Amino acid sequence: MSDHFFAREYPKARKQYRCDLCAKVILKGEKHCRMPMVLDGTRQASRLHSGCEALCDRYQSEADPMDDENDFESVHEWAVDQDLWPPEEVPGE
């Protein structure tokens, strides 16, 4: 079964969520990035603060293209190695 990724959305949170990169709270009413997808036939979505989304985008453009790991753990490790952690614009809890 193939995986499908859809266009990013930028809603205001209807309830409290956790950012999939930094694990801090996305507050109710906070505008954030929602990335809908279908993985192994199951609908799901990742949610990120704007600063965490920017860090993921930077990882995509600057990380080793031969590195086929493209998950949040890889982004976090890369960001720490590049002295970019924690991301900017992430609200505290």
N, C-alpha and C positions, 0 to 999 in steps of 0.2 A: 504494500500500500504506500502510495507516495505522500509526501508532506506538502502542504500548501501554506504559503505565507501571504497575508493580505496587507493592504495599505495601512499605515499607521493612522491612528485616530488620536484626537486631543480633547477628551471630554473633561468635564468637572466630575470629580469622584462623587458618586451617589452615596457611598459609605466609605469607611476607612479600609484601606488596603495596605499591603506591604510592597515596597519596591523590590523587584526581583534581582537588582544588582546590589544595593547597599543594605537591604533588609530593614530600612527605617520606614516609619509610617508615612503613607500618603493620606493626608487628612481629608475628611469629607468636605467637598466643595473645592478642593485643590485641583487645578488644571494639571494634567499629567499625560504621559505618552502611553497609549494602549496599543499593543501589537497583536492583533488577532491571528490565529493560525489553526491548522488542522494537522496534528501529528499522530501517526498511526491510527487514523480514523476518528480521533477524538478532538473536538473543538476545545480550544483553550486560548488564553491571552496572557501575555506578559505585560506588566505595568511598571513604569519607570518614572522617577523624577526627571525634570528637564535636564539637570546637570548630569545625571546618570545616562540619559539618552545621548547627550553630547559626547560623553566618554566612550560609549559603545560605538558611535559613529567614528570617532577618532581612532579607535582600535581597528575598525574595518579598513580605514585608509592608511594606517601606519604600521600595523603588525605584519609580521613575515607572511607573505602570500602563500608560502608552502605549508604554513601551519593550518591544518584543516580543522583544528579545534575552534569552534565558534559558539561558545557558551559563556554564561555569566562568570563562571569560575575562571576561565581563561582571560576574560576582560579584566577581572579583578587582579589576577596575578600580573598581567601586563602593566596595569595602571600602577601597582605598587612598585614594580621594577623601574618604571619611568618617573617615579616621584610625583604621580598625578592623583594619588589617593590621600584623602577622600575627595570625591568629586566636588566641584564648586556648586553653589546654589542648591544644596541639599539641606532642607530644614532639619533642625535638631528635634529630638523627641522630648 
